[in-house]
Amino acid sequence: MKDGRVLAVRLAMLRELEARVKDAQAELKLRFLEELEPGDSKAAALDDDTKLGKVSLVSGQVRPVVTDGRALLEWVRQHRPDEIVPTVRDSFLAALKDSAKKHGAAVIESTGEVVPGIEVREGSPYVSFRAQPGAGEVIAQRWQELLGDALKALPGGGS
């Protein structure tokens, strides 16, 4: 039973540490959103020039979105009733979305007709970190240098 209590304390402490790390990471990401433009990168390298990877501001993903399902359904009902099951068939909707991504609007290529109810929207930029091969081990070693046996000092950390 004592082992269970020790493990519970360690889990509680690590959970709090995790929450604080997530908060710190969120704050850093906000700072990068303010500092970088989409497509920009900053190298992550230690003072001895050991490369850890890079942080980038990745442009938001461009994707078509059905904005007016009723208008789309009405158009399909009039022009392609064979594509209607109780809703627009997934395969046809996927083709319309592909067309919207390609042309900026859902277009029937054979006629040039623009299909209403689908728009192309750009998602929000987001921060990305891509580690160099082996960076995990380097980072773990630096944490060990900084913290020494502090992680092992947590209750239950010896095993």
C-alpha positions in Angstrom: 0.0 0.0 0.0 2.9 2.3 0.8 4.1 1.9 -2.8 0.7 3.0 -4.1 0.8 6.1 -2.0 4.4 7.0 -3.2 3.4 6.4 -6.8 0.3 8.6 -6.3 2.4 11.5 -4.9 4.9 11.2 -7.7 2.0 11.2 -10.3 0.5 14.2 -8.7 3.8 16.1 -8.7 4.5 15.1 -12.3 1.0 16.2 -13.3 1.5 19.6 -11.8 4.9 19.9 -13.6 3.3 18.9 -16.8 0.6 21.6 -16.4 3.3 24.2 -15.8 5.3 23.1 -18.7 2.2 23.2 -21.0 1.5 26.8 -19.7 5.1 27.8 -20.4 5.0 26.2 -23.9 1.7 28.0 -24.7 3.2 31.3 -23.6 6.3 30.7 -25.8 4.1 29.8 -28.7 2.1 33.1 -28.3 5.4 35.0 -28.3 6.5 33.2 -31.5 3.1 34.0 -33.1 3.8 37.7 -32.4 7.5 37.6 -33.6 7.3 35.4 -36.7 5.5 35.6 -40.0 4.1 32.5 -41.6 7.0 30.6 -43.2 9.6 32.1 -40.9 11.9 29.8 -38.8 14.3 30.2 -35.9 17.1 27.8 -35.3 17.1 26.1 -31.9 20.8 25.7 -31.1 22.7 25.6 -27.8 25.6 28.0 -27.0 28.1 25.4 -28.3 26.2 25.4 -31.6 24.7 21.9 -31.0 21.6 22.1 -33.3 18.4 20.9 -31.6 16.1 21.7 -34.6 14.0 24.7 -35.6 10.8 26.5 -34.6 8.6 27.6 -37.6 5.4 29.4 -38.0 3.5 27.2 -40.3 0.8 28.8 -42.5 -2.7 27.8 -41.7 -4.0 24.9 -43.8 -6.2 26.0 -46.7 -9.3 23.8 -46.9 -12.8 24.1 -48.5 -15.7 24.4 -46.1 -19.4 23.8 -46.8 -20.9 27.1 -45.6 -24.4 26.7 -46.9 -25.5 23.1 -46.9 -29.0 24.0 -48.1 -27.8 25.9 -51.1 -25.5 23.1 -52.0 -28.2 20.5 -51.6 -30.6 22.5 -53.7 -28.0 22.9 -56.5 -27.2 19.2 -56.4 -30.9 18.4 -56.4 -31.4 20.4 -59.6 -28.2 19.5 -61.5 -27.0 16.2 -60.2 -29.9 14.4 -58.5 -28.1 11.1 -59.0 -25.6 12.3 -56.3 -28.3 12.7 -53.6 -28.8 10.0 -51.0 -30.4 11.6 -48.0 -27.5 14.1 -48.2 -24.9 14.9 -50.7 -22.8 11.8 -51.4 -19.4 11.9 -49.6 -17.5 11.1 -52.8 -19.2 14.0 -54.7 -18.7 16.4 -51.8 -15.0 15.4 -51.7 -14.8 16.1 -55.5 -16.4 19.5 -54.9 -14.0 20.3 -52.1 -11.0 19.2 -54.3 -12.3 21.5 -57.0 -12.7 24.3 -54.6 -9.1 23.8 -53.3 -7.9 23.7 -56.9 -9.9 26.6 -58.3 -10.7 28.7 -55.2 -14.4 27.8 -55.6 -16.3 24.5 -56.3 -16.5 24.4 -60.1 -17.9 21.7 -62.4 -15.0 21.5 -64.8 -17.1 20.2 -67.7 -19.4 23.3 -67.6 -17.5 25.9 -65.7 -20.5 26.2 -63.4 -19.7 27.4 -59.8 -21.4 25.4 -57.2 -22.8 27.5 -54.3 -22.4 26.7 -50.6 -18.7 25.9 -50.5 -15.9 28.3 -49.6 -12.2 27.9 -49.2 -10.9 29.1 -45.9 -7.4 29.4 -44.5 -6.8 28.0 -41.0 -4.8 29.9 -38.3 -1.0 29.7 -38.4 0.6 27.5 -35.8 4.0 27.0 -34.3 5.9 23.9 -35.2 9.2 22.5 -33.8 11.1 19.9 -35.8 13.9 18.2 -33.9 17.2 17.3 -35.4 18.0 13.6 -35.3 19.4 12.8 -31.8 18.2 16.1 -30.3 16.1 14.2 -27.7 19.2 12.7 -26.2 21.0 16.0 -26.2 18.0 17.7 -24.5 17.7 15.0 -21.9 21.4 15.3 -21.1 21.0 19.1 -20.7 18.0 18.6 -18.4 20.1 16.1 -16.4 22.9 18.7 -16.1 20.4 21.4 -15.0 18.4 19.3 -12.6 20.9 16.7 -11.6 19.0 14.2 -9.5 16.0 16.5 -8.9 13.7 14.2 -10.9 14.9 11.2 -9.0 14.3 13.1 -5.7 10.5 13.1 -6.4 8.8 10.5 -4.2 9.0 7.2 -6.0 11.7 8.5 -8.4 14.3 6.0 -7.3 12.5 3.2 -9.1 
